[in-house]
Amino acid sequence: MGGGGQLTEPEEPISGRAAGVYTWEEVQSHCNRNDQWLVINRKVYNITQWVKRHPGGIRVISHYAGEDATEAFTAFHPDLKFVQKFLKPLQIGELAATEPSHDRNKNATIIQDFHTLRAQVESEGLFQARPLFFCLHLGHILLLEALAWLIIWVWGTSWTLTFLSAVMLATTQLQAGWLQHDFGHLSVFKKSSWNHLLHKFVIGHLKGASANWWNHRHFQHHAKPNIFSKDPDVNMLHVFVVGATQPVEYGIKKIKYMPYHHQHKYFFLVGPPLLIPVYFNIQIIHTMISRRKWVDLAWSLSYYLRYLCCSIPMFGLFGSVVFISFIRILESHGFVWVTQMNHLPMDIDHEKNQDWLSMQLQATCNIKQSLFNDWFSGHLNFQIEHQHVLCYADGCLLFLLSLEFVSNNAAPQLPPGGPVKTLQQGFADSTQRWVQTFVHECC
């Protein structure tokens, strides 16, 4: 899936037991903030100091402290040979010959089967991106945005035309969000510099957001999907309780920051309308200023300057603020319906130290392929290692489904009611668990 960030030349090797031989027990003991080791392809690395310089952010690499990070390392770095030179100074030894290649309860058979699948997919060239496709995707976004403005410039700002323009602009924001995802993972062009440039252009100039904010947040989601304290996408800030575990924990501890017995109702008033226009915007501004990401800030300001130049002549300053707020609310609804399919109805729990494939599939929903689903989800449903959605494409997943694990633990299908019903049911189940536990403990 590729990772983001710029790499600089490696420093001198970190001190440690030179060419040491370690057991998993020793590696697992180095998993705190000031002492972090991890394993990649049986080699042991001391990343304690490197985490501060890690291009993908401190948190995403720290989530694998004391663990085997081989699968995550392969998934996040498109150019493994280039990254190897940054790993070499960090190596302090390797696993003892008597130690298994994978830690804890990770299933070696599943891991080997997934390696076989990945090799087959790579040999068939199915991981090779087609830049022309992404250029056409970008072109259709720019065209749709131009048409949205042209409608109200030419025919006026009646309620009907203004609403139509807002829907079109919200759609362009959604599509730009899906497109920047691929540039952010450095998965379009072979040269990472081109990916970085297009990523900043799309997420900054077309959306007004921050590439750095997205990288540090989204990579954690991929690294540890649906795991509390590690996947920021399931951090509900005590506004909601989700999954099967959290409602029970809150119920036992008598935690009631919100009327959780009504969360499946107020979710639709709080979640979809406010996620992007309020929560994300606050995070983005805070990230750019606190981390001094002035380049991201410049790209973001270019978006708002362009927007105001287009809207003020027709709506005035106050009307422009109202108009963009409405666009953000519409965009936020679409974003929540698409992205939360792989969160709220799925298994959300604390760290279980599962193998990569098992972890990804527990945060994966199947959707039926259609032209609309392909387009509306930004074609993310064709990315095998993306835990967002999974579909049967190019025969890849026919092989995947032949694996014993997948045959026994297939990704669930969305019910006939679609994503809205799924999200409702997910919240209803969590609500019921919280109520039952809360009432039982009170009694």
C-alpha positions as CSV (number, residue, x, y, z in Angstrom):
1,M,0.0,0.0,0.0
2,G,3.0,2.2,0.2
3,G,4.0,4.8,2.8
4,G,4.5,8.5,2.8
5,G,7.2,10.9,4.0
6,Q,10.6,11.9,2.9
7,L,13.7,9.8,3.9
8,T,17.0,11.3,4.8
9,E,20.4,9.6,5.0
10,P,20.8,7.1,7.8
11,E,22.8,7.9,10.9
12,E,25.4,5.7,12.6
13,P,24.3,2.4,14.0
14,I,22.6,2.5,17.3
15,S,24.5,0.9,20.1
16,G,23.4,-2.6,21.1
17,R,24.7,-6.2,21.4
18,A,26.5,-6.5,18.1
19,A,25.3,-9.4,16.0
20,G,23.3,-10.6,18.9
21,V,21.0,-13.6,18.9
22,Y,17.6,-13.0,20.7
23,T,14.5,-14.8,21.7
24,W,11.0,-13.5,21.2
25,E,10.7,-13.0,24.9
26,E,13.6,-10.6,24.8
27,V,12.2,-8.7,21.8
28,Q,8.8,-8.4,23.4
29,S,10.3,-6.9,26.5
30,H,11.4,-3.9,24.5
31,C,8.0,-2.4,23.8
32,N,7.8,0.8,25.8
33,R,8.1,4.4,24.7
34,N,11.8,4.7,25.5
35,D,12.9,1.3,24.5
36,Q,11.6,-0.2,21.2
37,W,12.7,-3.2,19.2
38,L,11.0,-4.9,16.4
39,V,11.6,-7.8,14.0
40,I,11.6,-7.8,10.2
41,N,12.4,-11.0,8.3
42,R,13.9,-12.5,11.5
43,K,16.3,-9.6,11.9
44,V,16.1,-7.6,15.2
45,Y,16.2,-3.8,15.0
46,N,16.5,-1.2,17.8
47,I,14.3,1.7,16.6
48,T,14.2,3.6,19.9
49,Q,15.9,6.7,18.3
50,W,14.8,6.2,14.8
51,V,11.1,6.5,15.6
52,K,11.5,10.3,16.0
53,R,12.8,10.5,12.4
54,H,10.4,7.9,10.8
55,P,8.8,9.6,7.8
56,G,5.5,7.8,8.5
57,G,5.3,9.2,12.0
58,I,6.3,8.0,15.5
59,R,3.1,6.2,16.3
60,V,2.7,4.0,13.3
61,I,6.1,2.3,13.8
62,S,5.8,2.3,17.6
63,H,2.6,0.2,17.3
64,Y,4.9,-2.7,16.3
65,A,7.4,-2.3,19.1
66,G,8.1,-5.8,20.5
67,E,6.5,-7.5,17.5
68,D,7.1,-9.0,14.1
69,A,6.6,-6.1,11.6
70,T,7.5,-8.0,8.5
71,E,4.1,-7.8,6.8
72,A,3.5,-4.2,7.7
73,F,7.0,-3.2,6.5
74,T,6.4,-4.9,3.2
75,A,2.9,-3.3,2.8
76,F,4.0,0.3,3.7
77,H,7.2,0.5,1.7
78,P,6.9,0.2,-2.1
79,D,10.7,0.4,-2.7
80,L,12.1,-2.2,-0.2
81,K,15.6,-2.0,-1.6
82,F,15.8,1.7,-0.9
83,V,14.5,1.4,2.6
84,Q,16.9,-1.4,3.5
85,K,19.9,1.0,3.7
86,F,18.0,2.8,6.5
87,L,17.4,-0.4,8.4
88,K,21.0,-1.7,8.3
89,P,22.4,0.8,10.9
90,L,19.5,-0.1,13.2
91,Q,20.1,-3.9,13.2
92,I,21.4,-5.3,16.5
93,G,21.0,-9.0,15.7
94,E,18.6,-11.7,14.7
95,L,16.3,-14.3,16.1
96,A,17.8,-17.4,17.5
97,A,17.6,-20.4,15.1
98,T,15.2,-22.2,17.6
99,E,12.7,-19.3,17.5
100,P,9.8,-19.3,15.1
101,S,9.7,-16.6,12.5
102,H,6.5,-15.1,13.9
103,D,5.6,-14.1,17.4
104,R,2.8,-15.0,19.8
105,N,-0.4,-16.5,18.3
106,K,0.2,-15.6,14.7
107,N,-0.7,-18.4,12.4
108,A,2.3,-19.4,10.3
109,T,0.2,-21.3,7.8
110,I,-1.9,-18.2,7.0
111,I,1.2,-16.0,6.7
112,Q,2.8,-18.4,4.3
113,D,-0.4,-18.7,2.2
114,F,-0.6,-14.9,2.1
115,H,3.0,-14.7,0.9
116,T,2.1,-17.2,-1.9
117,L,-0.9,-15.0,-2.8
118,R,1.1,-11.8,-2.9
119,A,3.8,-13.4,-5.0
120,Q,1.2,-14.6,-7.5
121,V,-0.5,-11.2,-7.7
122,E,2.8,-9.5,-8.2
123,S,3.9,-11.9,-10.9
124,E,0.7,-11.2,-12.8
125,G,1.4,-7.4,-12.6
126,L,-1.8,-6.7,-10.7
127,F,0.0,-4.3,-8.3
128,Q,1.3,-2.2,-11.2
129,A,-0.5,1.2,-11.2
130,R,-1.6,2.8,-14.4
131,P,-0.8,6.5,-14.1
132,L,-3.2,7.3,-17.0
133,F,-6.1,6.1,-15.0
134,F,-5.3,8.4,-12.1
135,C,-4.7,11.3,-14.4
136,L,-8.2,10.7,-15.9
137,H,-9.6,10.5,-12.4
138,L,-8.0,13.8,-11.6
139,G,-9.3,15.3,-14.8
140,H,-12.9,14.3,-14.1
141,I,-12.6,15.9,-10.6
142,L,-11.4,19.2,-12.1
143,L,-14.1,19.0,-14.8
144,L,-16.9,18.4,-12.3
145,E,-15.8,21.2,-10.1
146,A,-15.6,23.6,-13.1
147,L,-19.1,22.6,-14.1
148,A,-20.4,23.2,-10.5
149,W,-19.1,26.8,-10.5
150,L,-20.2,27.4,-14.1
151,I,-23.8,26.5,-13.3
152,I,-24.2,29.3,-10.8
153,W,-22.0,31.7,-12.7
154,V,-24.1,31.4,-15.8
155,W,-27.6,30.7,-14.6
156,G,-27.6,32.4,-11.2
157,T,-27.8,31.5,-7.5
158,S,-31.4,30.2,-7.2
159,W,-32.0,27.7,-4.4
160,T,-32.2,24.9,-6.8
161,L,-29.0,25.7,-8.7
162,T,-27.1,26.5,-5.5
163,F,-28.1,23.1,-4.1
164,L,-27.1,21.3,-7.3
165,S,-23.8,23.1,-7.3
166,A,-23.2,22.2,-3.6
167,V,-23.9,18.5,-4.3
168,M,-21.4,18.6,-7.3
169,L,-18.7,20.3,-5.2
170,A,-19.2,17.9,-2.3
171,T,-18.8,15.0,-4.8
172,T,-15.6,16.5,-6.1
173,Q,-14.3,16.7,-2.5
174,L,-15.2,13.1,-1.9
175,Q,-13.5,12.0,-5.2
176,A,-10.4,14.1,-4.4
177,G,-10.3,12.4,-1.0
178,W,-10.2,8.9,-2.6
179,L,-7.6,10.0,-5.2
180,Q,-5.2,11.6,-2.7
181,H,-5.3,8.3,-0.8
182,D,-3.4,6.6,-3.7
183,F,-0.9,9.4,-4.0
184,G,-0.4,9.4,-0.3
185,H,0.5,5.7,-0.3
186,L,3.1,6.4,-3.1
187,S,1.3,3.8,-5.2
188,V,0.8,5.7,-8.5
189,F,4.2,6.8,-9.8
190,K,7.5,4.9,-9.5
191,K,9.2,8.2,-8.3
192,S,8.1,9.0,-4.8
193,S,8.7,12.7,-5.5
194,W,5.9,12.7,-8.1
195,N,3.6,11.0,-5.6
196,H,4.4,13.5,-2.9
197,L,3.8,16.5,-5.2
198,L,0.4,15.2,-6.5
199,H,-0.6,14.2,-3.0
200,K,0.0,17.8,-1.7
201,F,-1.8,19.2,-4.7
202,V,-4.9,17.1,-4.4
203,I,-5.3,17.1,-0.6
204,G,-4.0,20.6,-0.2
205,H,-5.1,22.7,-3.2
206,L,-8.2,20.7,-4.1
207,K,-9.4,19.9,-0.5
208,G,-7.7,22.4,1.8
209,A,-6.3,19.7,4.1
210,S,-2.8,18.6,5.2
211,A,-0.8,15.8,3.7
212,N,1.2,15.4,6.9
213,W,-2.0,15.2,9.0
214,W,-3.4,12.5,6.7
215,N,-0.2,10.5,6.6
216,H,0.2,10.2,10.3
217,R,-3.4,9.5,10.9
218,H,-4.2,7.1,8.0
219,F,-1.1,4.9,8.3
220,Q,-2.0,4.0,11.8
221,H,-5.4,2.9,10.6
222,H,-3.7,0.6,8.1
223,A,-1.1,-0.7,10.5
224,K,-3.6,-1.6,13.3
225,P,-7.2,-1.5,11.9
226,N,-10.0,-1.4,14.4
227,I,-7.7,-1.6,17.4
228,F,-8.4,0.7,20.3
229,S,-5.7,3.3,21.1
230,K,-3.9,2.4,17.8
231,D,-6.4,3.0,15.0
232,P,-7.5,6.7,15.2
233,D,-10.5,5.9,13.1
234,V,-12.1,4.2,16.1
235,N,-11.3,6.8,18.6
236,M,-14.8,8.1,19.4
237,L,-13.7,10.6,22.1
238,H,-16.2,9.1,24.6
239,V,-19.1,10.4,22.3
240,F,-19.9,6.8,21.3
241,V,-19.1,3.3,22.5
242,V,-18.4,0.9,19.7
243,G,-17.6,-2.8,19.1
244,A,-18.4,-5.6,21.6
245,T,-15.7,-4.9,24.2
246,Q,-15.8,-1.1,24.8
247,P,-19.6,-1.0,25.7
248,V,-19.1,-3.7,28.3
249,E,-16.0,-2.0,29.8
250,Y,-17.8,1.3,30.1
251,G,-20.9,-0.4,31.5
252,I,-18.9,-2.2,34.2
253,K,-17.1,1.0,35.2
254,K,-20.4,3.0,35.2
255,I,-19.0,5.3,32.5
256,K,-21.7,7.5,31.0
257,Y,-20.2,10.6,29.4
258,M,-23.1,10.6,26.9
259,P,-26.6,8.9,26.9
260,Y,-25.2,5.9,25.2
261,H,-28.6,4.1,25.3
262,H,-29.6,6.6,22.6
263,Q,-26.3,6.7,20.6
264,H,-27.8,4.8,17.7
265,K,-30.1,7.8,17.3
266,Y,-27.9,10.8,17.9
267,F,-25.1,9.3,15.8
268,F,-26.9,10.6,12.7
269,L,-27.1,14.1,14.2
270,V,-23.5,14.2,15.3
271,G,-21.3,11.8,13.3
272,P,-22.0,12.3,9.6
273,P,-22.7,16.0,9.7
274,L,-19.8,17.1,11.9
275,L,-16.9,14.8,11.3
276,I,-15.2,16.7,8.5
277,P,-16.5,20.3,9.0
278,V,-15.7,20.3,12.7
279,Y,-13.5,17.5,14.0
280,F,-11.2,17.0,11.0
281,N,-10.8,20.7,10.4
282,I,-9.8,21.4,14.0
283,Q,-7.3,18.5,13.8
284,I,-5.9,19.7,10.4
285,I,-5.3,23.3,11.6
286,H,-3.8,22.1,14.9
287,T,-1.4,19.7,13.1
288,M,-0.2,22.2,10.6
289,I,0.5,24.9,13.2
290,S,1.8,22.7,16.1
291,R,4.1,20.7,13.7
292,R,5.1,23.7,11.7
293,K,4.0,22.2,8.4
294,W,4.1,25.5,6.6
295,V,4.2,23.9,3.1
296,D,0.9,22.1,4.0
297,L,-0.5,25.4,5.3
298,A,0.4,27.2,2.1
299,W,-1.3,24.5,0.0
300,S,-4.4,24.6,2.3
301,L,-4.6,28.4,2.1
302,S,-4.4,28.2,-1.7
303,Y,-7.6,26.1,-1.7
304,Y,-9.5,28.6,0.5
305,L,-8.2,31.6,-1.5
306,R,-9.4,30.0,-4.7
307,Y,-12.8,29.1,-3.2
308,L,-13.3,32.7,-1.9
309,C,-12.4,34.2,-5.2
310,C,-15.0,32.0,-6.9
311,S,-17.8,32.4,-4.3
312,I,-17.6,35.9,-2.8
313,P,-18.7,37.7,-6.1
314,M,-21.9,35.7,-6.0
315,F,-22.6,35.0,-2.3
316,G,-20.7,37.6,-0.4
317,L,-18.4,36.7,2.6
318,F,-21.1,35.4,4.9
319,G,-22.9,33.5,2.2
320,S,-19.6,31.9,1.1
321,V,-19.0,30.6,4.6
322,V,-22.5,29.2,4.7
323,F,-22.1,27.6,1.3
324,I,-18.7,25.9,2.1
325,S,-20.1,24.7,5.4
326,F,-23.0,23.1,3.6
327,I,-20.6,21.5,1.1
328,R,-18.5,20.1,3.9
329,I,-21.6,18.7,5.7
330,L,-22.7,16.9,2.5
331,E,-19.1,15.6,1.9
332,S,-19.0,14.4,5.5
333,H,-22.1,12.3,5.1
334,G,-20.7,10.5,2.0
335,F,-17.3,10.0,3.7
336,V,-18.9,8.5,6.8
337,W,-21.1,6.1,4.9
338,V,-18.2,4.8,2.8
339,T,-15.4,4.6,5.4
340,Q,-17.3,3.5,8.5
341,M,-18.5,0.3,6.8
342,N,-15.2,-1.3,7.8
343,H,-15.4,0.1,11.4
344,L,-18.7,0.3,13.2
345,P,-20.3,-3.0,12.1
346,M,-17.0,-4.9,12.4
347,D,-14.9,-6.4,15.2
348,I,-13.3,-3.5,17.2
349,D,-11.2,-4.6,20.2
350,H,-7.9,-4.2,22.0
351,E,-4.6,-5.5,20.6
352,K,-4.8,-9.3,19.9
353,N,-1.4,-9.6,18.1
354,Q,-2.8,-11.2,15.1
355,D,-1.1,-11.9,11.8
356,W,-1.5,-9.3,9.1
357,L,-4.1,-11.1,7.0
358,S,-6.3,-12.0,9.9
359,M,-6.1,-8.4,11.2
360,Q,-7.0,-6.9,7.8
361,L,-9.9,-9.3,7.1
362,Q,-11.5,-8.5,10.5
363,A,-11.8,-5.0,9.3
364,T,-13.0,-5.9,5.8
365,C,-16.5,-5.8,4.3
366,N,-17.5,-7.2,0.9
367,I,-19.6,-5.1,-1.4
368,K,-21.1,-6.0,-4.7
369,Q,-19.2,-4.7,-7.7
370,S,-21.1,-2.1,-9.8
371,L,-20.1,0.9,-11.8
372,F,-21.6,3.2,-9.2
373,N,-19.8,1.5,-6.2
374,D,-16.5,1.5,-8.2
375,W,-16.8,5.2,-8.8
376,F,-18.3,6.4,-5.5
377,S,-15.7,4.6,-3.5
378,G,-12.9,5.9,-5.6
379,H,-12.1,2.4,-6.8
380,L,-10.7,1.6,-3.4
381,N,-12.7,-1.6,-3.5
382,F,-10.1,-3.1,-5.9
383,Q,-7.2,-2.7,-3.5
384,I,-6.7,-6.2,-1.9
385,E,-4.7,-5.0,1.0
386,H,-7.0,-2.1,1.8
387,Q,-9.3,-3.2,4.6
388,H,-12.0,-0.8,3.5
389,V,-13.9,-3.0,1.0
390,L,-13.2,-6.3,-0.7
391,C,-14.5,-7.4,-4.1
392,Y,-14.0,-10.1,-6.6
393,A,-11.7,-8.6,-9.2
394,D,-9.3,-10.1,-11.8
395,G,-9.5,-13.5,-10.2
396,C,-7.3,-12.4,-7.4
397,L,-9.7,-13.0,-4.6
398,L,-10.9,-16.3,-6.0
399,F,-7.4,-17.5,-5.1
400,L,-7.6,-15.7,-1.8
401,L,-10.9,-17.3,-1.0
402,S,-9.4,-20.7,-1.5
403,L,-7.3,-20.2,1.5
404,E,-8.5,-22.2,4.5
405,F,-8.6,-19.1,6.7
406,V,-10.8,-17.1,4.4
407,S,-13.1,-20.1,3.8
408,N,-13.7,-20.3,7.5
409,N,-13.6,-16.5,8.2
410,A,-15.0,-14.9,5.1
411,A,-15.5,-11.1,5.1
412,P,-19.2,-10.4,5.9
413,Q,-21.5,-9.1,3.2
414,L,-23.5,-6.0,3.6
415,P,-27.1,-6.7,4.3
416,P,-29.9,-5.7,1.7
417,G,-30.4,-2.4,3.5
418,G,-27.0,-1.2,2.5
419,P,-24.5,0.7,4.7
420,V,-27.0,2.8,6.6
421,K,-28.7,-0.3,8.0
422,T,-25.3,-1.8,8.8
423,L,-24.2,1.2,10.7
424,Q,-27.5,1.4,12.5
425,Q,-27.2,-2.3,13.5
426,G,-23.6,-1.9,14.6
427,F,-24.6,0.9,16.9
428,A,-27.7,-0.9,18.1
429,D,-25.7,-3.9,19.1
430,S,-23.1,-1.8,21.0
431,T,-25.9,0.1,22.7
432,Q,-27.6,-3.0,23.8
433,R,-24.3,-4.4,25.3
434,W,-23.7,-1.1,27.2
435,V,-27.3,-1.0,28.6
436,Q,-27.3,-4.6,29.7
437,T,-23.9,-4.3,31.4
438,F,-24.7,-0.9,33.0
439,V,-28.1,-2.0,34.3
440,H,-26.7,-5.4,35.5
441,E,-23.8,-3.8,37.4
442,C,-26.1,-1.3,38.9
443,C,-28.4,-4.0,40.2
